[in-house]
Amino acid sequence: MTTATTAMLLRNEFILGVFDPPALSYGWPALALMVAVSVTVMLRLGVHDAATAPLHLQSPISVRQALAFGGLYLLITVAGDLADRAFGQAGFLVVAAIGGLVSSASTSAAAGILGAQGALSPALAGYGVVLASMASVLFHVPVAQIAGRNRTLTRRLAGLAALVICAGVLGLIVDYVVSGRG
């Protein structure tokens, strides 16, 4: 989980930066602390390459996957824009958190593009990506439980997810206080 979490966090921030670079200045302490905790846990656990059976990989690009990603992106973009218009910032943040449970990459792209178009402020886009990332980290726990059905492992993953999310919350608090918005 720690390697996947680190990669997901970095990917989401990269996606946001591609579409809305000014949004990177919001929420970055949260994502930085989440990455730091994830990497620290990975190093402490001694994640090493293990011998596995040969993988038979297919092309990473498929029409079905591209359409699924595009559909999720479109759904999250429309829902986020409508929620922002109807309920304000809180509406978008709720959609971002729910979107993170489904696809944090699509949610990051939607936040970045809506921010770049001026439909969202850079701050709202940045914080939306943080919430989507936190939701994605949280979602890993039940997925691991269903996949492995190992209570001990699930408890450990839940603890790791809690650490990463707490680091994100701490980062949001630091961002709020240091930025002068608090």
Backbone as ProteinMPNN parsed JSONL, in Angstrom:
{"seq_chain_A": "MTTATTAMLLRNEFILGVFDPPALSYGWPALALMVAVSVTVMLRLGVHDAATAPLHLQSPISVRQALAFGGLYLLITVAGDLADRAFGQAGFLVVAAIGGLVSSASTSAAAGILGAQGALSPALAGYGVVLASMASVLFHVPVAQIAGRNRTLTRRLAGLAALVICAGVLGLIVDYVVSGRG", "coords_chain_A": {"N_chain_A": [[0.817, -1.193, 0.0], [1.969, 1.226, 0.703], [3.81, 1.994, -1.31], [2.098, 2.251, -3.518], [0.422, 4.242, -2.528], [2.178, 6.422, -2.237], [2.894, 6.8, -4.932], [0.368, 7.433, -6.003], [-0.254, 9.84, -4.673], [1.791, 11.557, -5.595], [1.239, 11.455, -8.328], [-1.356, 12.619, -8.434], [-0.843, 15.253, -7.637], [0.871, 16.013, -9.682], [-0.865, 15.855, -11.907], [-2.689, 17.883, -11.236], [-0.932, 20.072, -11.338], [-0.242, 20.115, -14.053], [-2.577, 20.999, -15.3], [-3.46, 23.245, -13.811], [-1.304, 25.165, -12.702], [-1.102, 27.353, -10.725], [-2.701, 26.358, -8.665], [-1.172, 24.566, -7.309], [0.033, 25.812, -5.202], [-1.637, 25.642, -3.107], [-2.552, 23.587, -0.494], [-0.285, 22.044, -0.721], [1.453, 21.521, 1.529], [0.015, 19.556, 2.883], [-0.11, 17.385, 1.068], [2.629, 16.979, 0.775], [3.413, 16.196, 3.374], [1.886, 13.869, 3.565], [3.074, 12.292, 1.584], [5.66, 12.148, 2.674], [5.2, 10.705, 5.072], [4.208, 8.327, 4.002], [6.407, 7.419, 2.477], [8.313, 7.18, 4.53], [7.166, 5.163, 6.109], [7.231, 3.103, 4.236], [10.01, 2.77, 3.95], [10.688, 2.087, 6.563], [9.339, -0.295, 6.873], [10.792, -1.794, 5.227], [10.382, -2.352, 2.466], [10.984, -4.416, -0.15], [12.151, -5.604, -3.326], [10.613, -8.5, -4.478], [10.882, -11.893, -5.443], [8.918, -12.88, -8.093], [6.407, -14.499, -10.07], [6.806, -14.534, -13.629], [5.532, -11.695, -15.295], [2.89, -11.223, -17.534], [2.431, -8.838, -19.473], [0.153, -6.586, -20.979], [-0.57, -4.047, -23.38], [-0.495, -0.9, -21.779], [-2.379, 0.897, -22.47], [-5.671, 1.012, -23.26], [-8.662, 1.056, -25.151], [-11.016, 0.708, -23.753], [-10.269, 1.275, -21.059], [-9.444, 3.93, -21.37], [-11.847, 5.131, -22.154], [-13.377, 4.642, -19.861], [-11.942, 6.126, -17.922], [-12.231, 8.667, -19.076], [-15.022, 8.921, -18.978], [-15.487, 8.899, -16.189], [-14.022, 11.171, -15.526], [-15.513, 13.151, -16.898], [-18.018, 12.916, -15.608], [-17.302, 13.598, -12.941], [-16.319, 16.173, -13.353], [-18.596, 17.582, -14.323], [-20.381, 17.133, -12.165], [-18.901, 18.297, -10.09], [-18.722, 20.984, -10.921], [-21.466, 21.697, -11.021], [-22.157, 21.217, -8.325], [-20.541, 23.103, -7.071], [-21.675, 25.456, -8.047], [-24.29, 25.237, -7.03], [-24.016, 24.751, -4.254], [-21.791, 26.048, -3.403], [-18.357, 26.322, -2.305], [-18.183, 24.182, -0.487], [-19.815, 22.276, -1.679], [-18.348, 21.526, -3.984], [-16.1, 20.418, -2.712], [-17.194, 18.205, -1.398], [-17.946, 16.655, -3.616], [-15.38, 16.24, -4.642], [-14.223, 14.672, -2.613], [-15.875, 12.389, -2.714], [-15.392, 11.688, -5.356], [-12.705, 10.996, -5.123], [-12.896, 8.525, -3.931], [-13.614, 6.959, -6.022], [-12.055, 7.606, -8.342], [-9.194, 9.092, -7.969], [-7.423, 10.215, -9.719], [-8.987, 11.071, -11.933], [-10.521, 12.924, -10.556], [-8.55, 14.741, -9.779], [-7.756, 15.683, -12.282], [-10.167, 16.852, -13.117], [-10.478, 18.865, -11.153], [-8.198, 20.396, -11.695], [-8.657, 21.248, -14.361], [-11.12, 22.618, -14.13], [-10.251, 24.614, -12.424], [-8.313, 25.866, -14.035], [-9.957, 26.896, -16.005], [-11.226, 28.836, -14.634], [-13.543, 28.285, -13.3], [-13.295, 27.289, -10.782], [-11.579, 28.459, -7.885], [-7.984, 28.679, -7.595], [-7.258, 27.818, -5.034], [-9.452, 26.262, -4.184], [-9.371, 24.22, -6.091], [-6.849, 23.087, -5.485], [-7.208, 22.242, -2.776], [-9.294, 20.5, -3.177], [-8.034, 18.409, -4.539], [-6.405, 17.478, -2.499], [-8.345, 16.466, -0.687], [-9.521, 14.503, -2.33], [-7.34, 12.805, -2.607], [-6.942, 11.98, 0.044], [-9.349, 10.589, 0.446], [-8.974, 8.533, -1.372], [-6.793, 7.177, -0.23], [-8.025, 6.259, 2.086], [-9.909, 4.543, 0.968], [-8.385, 2.404, 0.139], [-8.221, 0.622, 2.242], [-10.712, -0.964, 2.739], [-10.697, -2.211, 0.239], [-8.365, -3.726, 0.32], [-9.062, -5.451, 2.379], [-11.193, -6.886, 1.247], [-9.854, -8.077, -0.875], [-7.821, -9.593, 0.371], [-8.777, -10.663, 2.775], [-7.659, -10.747, 5.363], [-7.482, -10.142, 8.572], [-5.503, -9.119, 10.322], [-3.624, -7.952, 8.592], [-5.32, -6.089, 7.389], [-5.921, -4.433, 9.556], [-3.375, -3.352, 10.031], [-2.998, -1.972, 7.615], [-5.101, -0.154, 7.843], [-4.193, 1.328, 10.003], [-1.879, 2.458, 8.859], [-3.061, 3.941, 6.817], [-4.518, 5.724, 8.379], [-2.407, 7.124, 9.585], [-1.278, 8.397, 7.334], [-3.437, 9.973, 6.473], [-3.833, 11.567, 8.763], [-1.433, 12.968, 8.69], [-1.937, 14.446, 6.404], [-4.092, 16.037, 7.285], [-2.787, 17.49, 9.3], [-0.992, 18.839, 7.632], [-2.798, 20.44, 6.196], [-3.665, 22.102, 8.244], [-1.248, 23.38, 8.901], [-0.78, 24.659, 6.444], [-2.953, 26.423, 6.416], [-2.434, 28.053, 8.664], [0.222, 29.035, 8.238], [-0.003, 30.293, 5.783], [-1.269, 32.606, 6.301], [-3.944, 32.724, 6.165], [-5.182, 31.965, 8.373]], "CA_chain_A": [[0.0, 0.0, 0.0], [2.744, 2.458, 0.832], [4.341, 2.37, -2.612], [0.962, 2.71, -4.326], [-0.038, 5.516, -1.962], [3.148, 7.448, -2.62], [2.746, 7.049, -6.37], [-0.921, 8.099, -6.218], [-0.15, 11.223, -4.195], [2.631, 12.301, -6.536], [0.502, 11.543, -9.594], [-2.447, 13.584, -8.318], [-0.263, 16.601, -7.608], [1.371, 16.255, -11.034], [-2.022, 16.123, -12.769], [-3.163, 19.233, -10.902], [0.054, 21.033, -11.835], [-0.297, 20.179, -15.509], [-3.737, 21.768, -15.732], [-3.64, 24.506, -13.074], [-0.107, 25.366, -11.876], [-1.289, 28.159, -9.511], [-3.368, 25.581, -7.619], [-0.168, 23.808, -6.558], [0.44, 26.532, -3.995], [-2.642, 25.387, -2.066], [-2.628, 22.202, -0.064], [0.961, 21.286, -0.904], [2.017, 20.941, 2.76], [-0.715, 18.335, 3.206], [0.365, 16.312, 0.197], [4.045, 16.722, 1.081], [3.48, 15.396, 4.602], [1.339, 12.549, 3.264], [4.13, 11.571, 0.867], [6.752, 11.897, 3.622], [4.799, 9.612, 5.96], [4.111, 7.112, 3.19], [7.773, 6.987, 2.158], [8.934, 6.767, 5.783], [6.614, 3.846, 6.453], [7.75, 2.158, 3.255], [11.409, 2.506, 4.287], [10.739, 1.402, 7.861], [8.878, -1.666, 6.69], [11.774, -2.495, 4.415], [9.775, -2.87, 1.24], [12.029, -4.856, -1.071], [11.685, -6.359, -4.481], [10.491, -9.916, -4.181], [10.806, -12.739, -6.633], [7.535, -13.197, -8.458], [6.257, -15.181, -11.355], [6.89, -13.581, -14.733], [4.302, -10.998, -15.635], [2.532, -11.17, -18.942], [1.805, -7.527, -19.576], [-0.424, -6.127, -22.234], [-0.425, -2.607, -23.537], [-1.148, -0.188, -20.686], [-3.408, 1.764, -23.025], [-6.755, 0.299, -23.927], [-9.796, 1.926, -25.444], [-11.979, 0.564, -22.648], [-9.779, 2.033, -19.905], [-9.464, 5.348, -21.713], [-13.243, 5.569, -22.106], [-13.796, 4.639, -18.46], [-11.329, 7.289, -17.289], [-12.889, 9.844, -19.637], [-16.383, 8.992, -18.436], [-15.385, 9.327, -14.788], [-13.586, 12.559, -15.535], [-16.651, 13.969, -17.315], [-18.998, 12.88, -14.526], [-16.789, 14.36, -11.796], [-16.238, 17.581, -13.758], [-19.955, 18.15, -14.351], [-20.901, 17.122, -10.801], [-18.158, 19.289, -9.307], [-19.129, 22.328, -11.346], [-22.843, 21.916, -10.559], [-22.151, 21.294, -6.857], [-19.957, 24.392, -6.707], [-22.68, 26.493, -8.342], [-25.465, 25.096, -6.173], [-23.726, 24.716, -2.821], [-20.558, 26.765, -3.121], [-17.112, 25.571, -2.158], [-18.432, 22.915, 0.212], [-20.367, 21.344, -2.657], [-17.261, 20.955, -4.776], [-15.238, 19.595, -1.86], [-17.885, 16.93, -1.192], [-17.791, 15.897, -4.864], [-13.97, 15.842, -4.733], [-14.006, 13.557, -1.688], [-16.549, 11.21, -3.275], [-14.637, 11.345, -6.561], [-11.475, 10.331, -4.712], [-13.204, 7.126, -3.647], [-13.792, 6.27, -7.299], [-10.859, 7.837, -9.153], [-8.541, 10.342, -7.557], [-6.784, 10.799, -10.913], [-10.027, 11.813, -12.648], [-10.895, 14.063, -9.724], [-7.453, 15.711, -9.879], [-7.852, 16.303, -13.606], [-11.352, 17.713, -13.117], [-10.174, 20.044, -10.341], [-7.221, 21.205, -12.423], [-9.255, 21.883, -15.537], [-12.084, 23.615, -13.659], [-9.453, 25.735, -11.913], [-7.694, 26.566, -15.174], [-11.013, 27.61, -16.717], [-11.762, 29.884, -13.778], [-14.773, 27.847, -12.646], [-12.899, 27.126, -9.385], [-10.371, 29.189, -7.51], [-6.842, 27.771, -7.439], [-7.292, 27.24, -3.688], [-10.456, 25.203, -4.145], [-8.84, 23.116, -6.894], [-5.774, 22.451, -4.712], [-7.751, 21.546, -1.613], [-10.083, 19.382, -3.688], [-7.114, 17.302, -4.822], [-5.995, 16.926, -1.199], [-9.448, 15.641, -0.177], [-9.638, 13.325, -3.193], [-6.218, 11.923, -2.268], [-7.241, 11.391, 1.355], [-10.418, 9.607, 0.247], [-8.38, 7.395, -2.059], [-6.01, 6.442, 0.773], [-8.996, 5.589, 2.951], [-10.57, 3.502, 0.188], [-7.487, 1.256, 0.012], [-8.394, -0.311, 3.362], [-11.701, -2.007, 2.449], [-10.293, -2.962, -0.947], [-7.391, -4.725, 0.787], [-9.797, -6.444, 3.165], [-11.937, -7.743, 0.314], [-8.898, -8.839, -1.678], [-7.009, -10.526, 1.146], [-9.519, -11.249, 3.895], [-6.699, -10.986, 6.427], [-7.793, -9.096, 9.554], [-4.28, -8.511, 10.837], [-3.111, -7.083, 7.539], [-6.258, -4.98, 7.221], [-5.706, -3.507, 10.689], [-2.122, -2.63, 9.78], [-3.254, -1.025, 6.532], [-5.95, 0.909, 8.386], [-3.304, 2.184, 10.796], [-1.042, 3.224, 7.933], [-3.932, 4.926, 6.161], [-4.808, 6.76, 9.38], [-1.2, 7.956, 9.704], [-1.146, 9.227, 6.129], [-4.514, 10.964, 6.495], [-3.513, 12.519, 9.848], [-0.374, 13.836, 8.168], [-2.605, 15.375, 5.498], [-4.844, 17.004, 8.09], [-1.778, 18.367, 9.884], [-0.511, 19.691, 6.546], [-3.83, 21.456, 5.918], [-3.615, 23.072, 9.349], [-0.023, 24.163, 8.696], [-1.035, 25.499, 5.272], [-3.897, 27.46, 6.826], [-1.786, 28.974, 9.614], [1.406, 29.666, 7.649], [-0.363, 31.122, 4.631], [-1.885, 33.86, 6.736], [-5.402, 32.651, 6.053], [-5.708, 31.552, 9.679]], "C_chain_A": [[0.86, 1.256, 0.0], [3.322, 2.914, -0.504], [3.237, 2.917, -3.504], [0.454, 4.058, -3.83], [0.893, 6.648, -2.364], [2.995, 7.809, -4.095], [1.454, 7.811, -6.665], [-0.845, 9.562, -5.81], [0.665, 12.084, -5.16], [1.921, 12.493, -7.878], [-0.597, 12.602, -9.529], [-1.927, 15.019, -8.323], [0.275, 16.967, -8.994], [0.225, 16.618, -11.977], [-2.552, 17.529, -12.505], [-2.228, 20.283, -11.487], [0.057, 21.175, -13.342], [-1.417, 21.111, -15.95], [-3.869, 23.129, -15.062], [-2.451, 24.756, -12.142], [-0.316, 26.259, -10.649], [-1.932, 27.386, -8.356], [-2.377, 24.777, -6.776], [0.238, 24.507, -5.266], [-0.561, 26.354, -2.851], [-2.682, 23.897, -1.753], [-1.334, 21.42, -0.184], [1.561, 20.787, 0.405], [1.313, 19.633, 3.141], [-0.209, 17.174, 2.362], [1.822, 15.971, 0.473], [4.18, 15.868, 2.343], [2.928, 13.989, 4.378], [2.376, 11.69, 2.532], [5.257, 11.21, 1.826], [6.417, 10.736, 4.551], [4.76, 8.297, 5.194], [5.501, 6.556, 2.866], [8.481, 6.486, 3.416], [8.454, 5.38, 6.195], [7.173, 2.789, 5.511], [9.194, 1.783, 3.597], [11.537, 1.736, 5.601], [10.298, -0.051, 7.759], [9.857, -2.484, 5.865], [11.161, -3.123, 3.188], [10.894, -3.176, 0.25], [11.387, -5.522, -2.276], [11.649, -7.827, -4.086], [10.414, -10.688, -5.49], [9.344, -13.091, -6.881], [7.543, -13.962, -9.767], [6.343, -14.138, -12.463], [5.525, -12.963, -15.036], [4.097, -11.017, -17.139], [1.729, -9.893, -19.143], [1.26, -7.276, -20.971], [-0.181, -4.627, -22.308], [-1.145, -1.896, -22.397], [-2.28, 0.724, -21.176], [-4.449, 0.896, -23.716], [-7.901, 1.277, -24.125], [-10.791, 1.885, -24.291], [-11.539, 1.382, -21.432], [-9.804, 3.532, -20.169], [-10.885, 5.897, -21.658], [-13.763, 5.62, -20.666], [-13.229, 5.852, -17.724], [-12.003, 8.564, -17.772], [-14.298, 10.025, -19.109], [-16.392, 9.451, -16.989], [-14.989, 10.793, -14.696], [-14.765, 13.484, -15.875], [-17.695, 14.049, -16.207], [-18.55, 13.74, -13.346], [-16.71, 15.841, -12.137], [-17.611, 18.237, -13.722], [-20.524, 18.215, -12.934], [-20.205, 18.174, -9.938], [-18.566, 20.706, -9.644], [-20.541, 22.638, -10.848], [-22.905, 22.051, -9.035], [-21.575, 22.62, -6.382], [-20.964, 25.515, -6.933], [-23.851, 26.448, -7.366], [-25.155, 25.268, -4.687], [-22.441, 25.436, -2.438], [-19.371, 25.826, -2.967], [-17.316, 24.215, -1.493], [-18.982, 21.864, -0.748], [-19.282, 20.703, -3.498], [-16.394, 20.033, -3.937], [-15.876, 18.24, -1.557], [-17.745, 16.058, -2.438], [-16.347, 15.416, -5.012], [-13.68, 14.647, -3.826], [-14.66, 12.285, -2.218], [-15.816, 10.746, -4.534], [-13.345, 10.62, -6.235], [-11.684, 8.874, -4.356], [-13.291, 6.298, -4.924], [-12.529, 6.373, -8.147], [-10.24, 9.171, -8.767], [-7.828, 11.0, -8.732], [-7.797, 11.621, -11.709], [-10.432, 13.053, -11.874], [-9.823, 15.143, -9.786], [-7.486, 16.426, -11.22], [-9.033, 17.263, -13.665], [-11.087, 18.991, -12.328], [-9.217, 20.973, -11.079], [-7.833, 21.933, -13.604], [-10.292, 22.921, -15.127], [-11.361, 24.839, -13.095], [-8.845, 26.538, -13.043], [-8.722, 27.38, -15.953], [-11.616, 28.737, -15.9], [-13.072, 29.511, -13.098], [-14.541, 27.604, -11.15], [-11.706, 28.021, -9.116], [-9.217, 28.2, -7.436], [-6.844, 27.09, -6.063], [-8.268, 26.071, -3.628], [-9.998, 23.992, -4.952], [-7.769, 22.355, -6.108], [-6.296, 21.661, -3.534], [-8.642, 20.378, -2.03], [-9.222, 18.174, -3.984], [-6.621, 16.674, -3.518], [-7.091, 16.004, -0.658], [-9.643, 14.376, -1.012], [-8.539, 12.315, -2.86], [-6.443, 11.237, -0.931], [-8.313, 10.309, 1.225], [-9.872, 8.351, -0.429], [-7.558, 6.54, -1.102], [-6.949, 5.638, 1.667], [-9.634, 4.397, 2.237], [-9.693, 2.261, 0.024], [-7.753, 0.195, 1.083], [-9.481, -1.353, 3.072], [-11.359, -2.83, 1.202], [-9.312, -4.059, -0.55], [-8.083, -5.827, 1.582], [-10.539, -7.41, 2.252], [-10.978, -8.643, -0.46], [-8.198, -9.919, -0.862], [-7.712, -11.252, 2.257], [-8.584, -11.645, 5.048], [-6.864, -9.849, 7.432], [-6.549, -8.379, 10.07], [-3.707, -7.527, 9.826], [-4.018, -5.865, 7.345], [-6.101, -3.965, 8.345], [-4.427, -2.691, 10.496], [-2.304, -1.59, 8.681], [-4.123, 0.133, 7.011], [-5.11, 1.871, 9.227], [-2.417, 3.049, 9.92], [-1.862, 4.301, 7.224], [-4.25, 6.059, 7.121], [-3.61, 7.688, 9.563], [-1.064, 8.916, 8.524], [-2.21, 10.323, 6.128], [-4.278, 12.002, 7.592], [-2.409, 13.477, 9.414], [-0.976, 14.867, 7.219], [-3.388, 16.444, 6.241], [-3.883, 17.995, 8.752], [-1.236, 19.34, 8.832], [-1.515, 20.773, 6.181], [-3.841, 22.527, 6.995], [-2.394, 23.967, 9.194], [-0.208, 25.131, 7.532], [-1.921, 26.681, 5.658], [-3.229, 28.512, 7.712], [-0.648, 29.739, 8.951], [1.057, 30.629, 6.512], [-0.966, 32.459, 5.027], [-3.392, 33.855, 6.592], [-6.023, 32.311, 7.401], [-5.471, 32.581, 10.736]], "O_chain_A": [[0.508, 2.246, -0.641], [3.321, 4.11, -0.796], [3.423, 3.934, -4.172], [0.095, 4.92, -4.632], [0.44, 7.712, -2.785], [2.97, 8.986, -4.456], [1.448, 8.73, -7.484], [-1.327, 10.432, -6.535], [0.272, 13.201, -5.495], [1.996, 13.561, -8.484], [-0.755, 13.393, -10.459], [-2.52, 15.895, -8.953], [0.144, 18.113, -9.425], [0.328, 17.57, -12.75], [-2.83, 18.277, -13.442], [-2.681, 21.271, -12.065], [0.333, 22.258, -13.857], [-1.237, 21.918, -16.862], [-4.346, 24.076, -15.688], [-2.569, 24.581, -10.93], [0.248, 25.956, -9.598], [-1.724, 27.73, -7.193], [-2.699, 24.357, -5.665], [0.731, 23.864, -4.339], [-0.346, 26.863, -1.751], [-2.829, 23.062, -2.646], [-1.279, 20.254, 0.207], [2.144, 19.703, 0.408], [1.945, 18.713, 3.661], [0.087, 16.102, 2.889], [2.21, 14.804, 0.412], [4.97, 14.924, 2.375], [3.445, 13.024, 4.939], [2.531, 10.506, 2.829], [5.757, 10.085, 1.797], [7.262, 9.873, 4.792], [5.229, 7.271, 5.688], [5.731, 5.351, 2.973], [9.176, 5.471, 3.37], [9.254, 4.529, 6.583], [7.547, 1.7, 5.947], [9.561, 0.609, 3.538], [12.381, 0.85, 5.736], [10.81, -0.922, 8.461], [9.768, -3.711, 5.81], [11.396, -4.296, 2.9], [11.656, -2.288, -0.134], [10.231, -5.944, -2.237], [12.564, -8.324, -3.43], [9.936, -10.181, -6.505], [8.636, -13.542, -5.982], [8.555, -14.049, -10.462], [5.988, -12.978, -12.25], [4.502, -13.647, -15.029], [5.04, -10.843, -17.91], [0.506, -9.879, -19.0], [1.827, -7.693, -21.981], [0.36, -4.029, -21.378], [-2.281, -2.242, -22.074], [-3.044, 1.257, -20.372], [-4.139, 0.143, -24.639], [-8.074, 2.215, -23.346], [-11.344, 2.914, -23.903], [-12.346, 2.1, -20.842], [-10.149, 4.315, -19.284], [-11.103, 7.006, -21.169], [-14.502, 6.534, -20.301], [-13.949, 6.528, -16.989], [-12.313, 9.446, -16.971], [-14.724, 11.145, -18.826], [-17.205, 10.291, -16.602], [-15.541, 11.555, -13.903], [-14.976, 14.491, -15.2], [-18.198, 15.131, -15.902], [-19.337, 14.522, -12.813], [-17.007, 16.682, -11.288], [-17.773, 19.32, -13.159], [-21.088, 19.237, -12.54], [-20.852, 18.86, -9.147], [-18.737, 21.537, -8.752], [-20.786, 23.719, -10.313], [-23.625, 22.904, -8.516], [-22.058, 23.199, -5.408], [-21.091, 26.418, -6.106], [-24.344, 27.487, -6.928], [-25.941, 25.863, -3.949], [-22.05, 25.43, -1.271], [-19.387, 24.69, -3.441], [-16.701, 23.223, -1.884], [-18.646, 20.685, -0.634], [-19.283, 19.49, -3.708], [-15.993, 18.968, -4.407], [-15.172, 17.233, -1.469], [-17.459, 14.865, -2.336], [-16.119, 14.294, -5.464], [-12.976, 13.718, -4.223], [-14.054, 11.214, -2.172], [-15.641, 9.546, -4.748], [-12.927, 9.73, -6.976], [-10.76, 8.068, -4.464], [-13.069, 5.088, -4.907], [-11.997, 5.365, -8.612], [-10.701, 10.234, -9.182], [-7.648, 12.217, -8.74], [-7.5, 12.745, -12.116], [-10.66, 14.111, -12.46], [-10.142, 16.331, -9.839], [-7.27, 17.636, -11.288], [-8.914, 18.364, -14.203], [-11.432, 20.082, -12.783], [-9.404, 22.189, -11.086], [-7.553, 23.112, -13.821], [-10.342, 24.001, -15.716], [-11.815, 25.969, -13.273], [-8.863, 27.769, -13.009], [-8.397, 28.434, -16.499], [-12.426, 29.511, -16.409], [-13.655, 30.334, -12.392], [-15.471, 27.7, -10.349], [-10.917, 28.307, -10.016], [-9.44, 27.006, -7.235], [-6.475, 25.921, -5.946], [-7.946, 25.015, -3.084], [-10.218, 22.855, -4.536], [-7.78, 21.125, -6.07], [-5.873, 20.526, -3.312], [-8.733, 19.379, -1.316], [-9.622, 17.041, -3.717], [-6.44, 15.459, -3.45], [-6.804, 14.889, -0.221], [-9.9, 13.302, -0.467], [-8.786, 11.109, -2.835], [-6.166, 10.046, -0.788], [-8.198, 9.239, 1.823], [-10.269, 7.236, -0.09], [-7.621, 5.312, -1.158], [-6.69, 4.471, 1.963], [-9.869, 3.357, 2.853], [-10.215, 1.17, -0.208], [-7.533, -0.993, 0.85], [-9.191, -2.546, 3.155], [-11.696, -4.012, 1.125], [-9.413, -5.189, -1.026], [-7.726, -7.0, 1.468], [-10.511, -8.621, 2.47], [-11.255, -9.823, -0.674], [-8.001, -11.034, -1.344], [-7.297, -12.343, 2.649], [-8.704, -12.727, 5.623], [-6.435, -8.724, 7.176], [-6.557, -7.159, 10.233], [-3.349, -6.403, 10.175], [-3.537, -4.747, 7.16], [-6.144, -2.759, 8.101], [-4.401, -1.49, 10.765], [-1.823, -0.462, 8.799], [-3.898, 1.279, 6.622], [-5.299, 3.086, 9.166], [-2.221, 4.231, 10.2], [-1.406, 5.432, 7.056], [-4.252, 7.226, 6.727], [-3.777, 8.902, 9.683], [-0.773, 10.099, 8.701], [-1.911, 11.476, 5.816], [-4.501, 13.193, 7.372], [-2.45, 14.665, 9.737], [-0.574, 16.03, 7.228], [-3.355, 17.618, 5.872], [-4.138, 19.199, 8.762], [-1.046, 20.523, 9.113], [-1.126, 21.903, 5.887], [-4.006, 23.712, 6.704], [-2.497, 25.185, 9.341], [0.17, 26.298, 7.63], [-1.653, 27.815, 5.261], [-3.436, 29.712, 7.531], [-0.56, 30.959, 9.087], [1.727, 31.641, 6.307], [-1.152, 33.339, 4.186], [-4.05, 34.859, 6.863], [-7.242, 32.361, 7.558], [-5.855, 32.381, 11.888]]}, "name": "protein", "num_of_chains": 1, "seq": "MTTATTAMLLRNEFILGVFDPPALSYGWPALALMVAVSVTVMLRLGVHDAATAPLHLQSPISVRQALAFGGLYLLITVAGDLADRAFGQAGFLVVAAIGGLVSSASTSAAAGILGAQGALSPALAGYGVVLASMASVLFHVPVAQIAGRNRTLTRRLAGLAALVICAGVLGLIVDYVVSGRG"}
